[in-house]
Amino acid sequence: MDRLASVLFAVLRGLVQAACIVALTFFLCRVMPGDVVDVLGLEGGLTADQQVEMRRALGLDQPLLSQFVTWVSHALQGDFGRSLRFDQPVSDMLANALPVTLRFAFLSFAFGVGLALLLAIAATAFRSRWLDGLIDGINIWSIAVPTFCAGFAAILIFSIWLGWLPVIGGLLMPVIIIGLDNAGQIVKSLREELKEAVMLPHVRTARAKGLSPWRIAIAHVLPAAAPIMLALSGLALGGLVAGSLTMEVLFALPGIGSLTLNAIHGRDYPIILAAVTVIAVALVLINTVIDILHRLIDPRLA
Amino acid sequence: MSAPPIAVSAPRSAGRRWPVGVLLATVAVAIVALAGLVAPWLTANSPLDQDLLAINKGPSADYWLGTDHLGRDIWARLLYGARFTFGISIAGTAIAFAIGAGLGLFALALGRWSEATLYAGIDLIRALPGTLLALLLIVGLGSGTGPLIVALGISFAPLVAYVARAAFHREAVRDYVHAATSFSGGRIHVLVRHILPNIVGALVTQAAIILPRCIVTESVLSFLGVGSSPDAPTWGRMIADSSRFIERAPHAIVIPVLALVVLTLSLSVLGNDLRRWLDPVRENAGEAAEPAEIDPQLAMPR
């Protein structure tokens, strides 16, 4: 397969993936027991007639498939409908929430991947047992400590007992917690990969020439490990989504995660659908870009 | 981890080693499991009864670990919580294996086409992080303990399916499989009688590694308000319930958080040790043969 075909395949796969996730979400939202009319009916005491009328107005009496087609054709034009609870266009609500999540996710990602790289390179360059221990520690931490538990601990210690940081809206604590979690997920594999790359003949040559450890690590070892680094940063993204959900709820950040959860509790499915669609499209997009880069830099894959 | 590396050069042939960490982890898990089993003998109080005269109280003679915001006994909730936390996660892991390994191995044994179809299907939803998938499934299935278990199982099933595939392909090229096939052994026969016994170790190891992740995911879902029902208080749910009272009753959060972290940490340590012991191939050789293949371990749903 030549490179163009390989890239096209990656793009096509991304499109199909996004479509599948959106369809899955749509049907899961529709089979959920108790629709919004039931919820509003319980709260506001709508009569049976009013409920029927409301279902018709919302298109809920149509067959599922035609509801789906209608929704997709509107969504493609950027129209995700109106929130059933707040009577606002969903796209406006998304546009308000998206920057919050993006800023949070970008900062966490940069901190996490940066920390992982720094630790892995330093451990490789200096072959330090102490740094390897630290890497193991962060790895186990990320597996065993749920991020929201770390969040509660941080709130208790730094906000309530020490009074240093605000609970609401502050980005420092959630970014460090999610960044650490991200770093822990990837740092161990990165370290293993670099350990293997150090054994490569050209690295041994560089060492024989007497280059400094940092120079060898950055100029000779790192490029050899680039493909796996790409794949690993793709993995870190999944953690970022779940992390955004919990951290936004815990620290009251008005992002996509808070929006989605409030919508789930309120059965506000236009928002659930739109939010998951945005998340899915973003993830698939990034994964596809990573996939393409991967194919371009690793000739074994193309 | 922090212990000085004294016994590094000790002979390994002396049989199974019991490092301090593994020993501590075993003890911790045993205590939690036992506490869950004999909970009614360790406390006279019910985990659900509310004492409205003792709300958010610290430890006392009646309530050894104090009470939460509804006056429920934290000690009793901790004990019964061990039962529900373990029970729900073990059930979720079991379902993940029934679906992931069962379906995966069946498709693998039947041949290339069924394998390609099943794994293409899994690939399509793979971009969705496990926590989000579980969240959406609960949206569709309704909340409560039953749907929670099913959602946990389904969201971890892809991971199991990938592990099953890696293990299957590792064995499928061995001579004994060729021999069995050339003696006209049917595909399912070869799978069940010849391959399965040789990959059981890898699968059991995987179960031990998934269990703590299942516990973490369950607690995250509880924290997000879509976890177990109120009458099945898991530790995650205890944390979630008390989260709004973190300032007035920090003990109501700190106690279940500590319990949860100790349990997941111990289970992770045990899982890693089990992997070293039962599945040494992967530990020594790694899975670096395929350039694009990442350890399926890493692709953990979060």
Interface residues (C-beta under 8 A of the other chain):
Chain A: R13 V16 Q17 A18 C20 I21 L24 T25 F27 L28 C29 V31 M32 P33 G34 R129 G133 D136 G137 I140 I143 A144 V145 P146 T147 F148 C149 F152 A153 I155 L156 I160 Q185 I186 S189 E192 E196 P227 I228 A231 L232 L235 G238 G239 V241 A242 G243 L245 T246 V249 L250 L261 I264 H265 I272 V276 I279 A280 L283 V284 N287 H294 D298 R300 L301
Chain B: M1 S2 P5 D123 L124 I125 R126 A127 L128 P129 G130 T131 L132 L135 L136 L137 V139 G140 G142 P212 R213 V216 S219 V220 F223 L224 G225 V226 G236 I239 S243 I246 E247 P250 I253 V254 V257 L260 V261 T264 L265 L267 S268 V269 G286 A288 P291 A292 I294 D295 L298 A299 M300 P301 R302
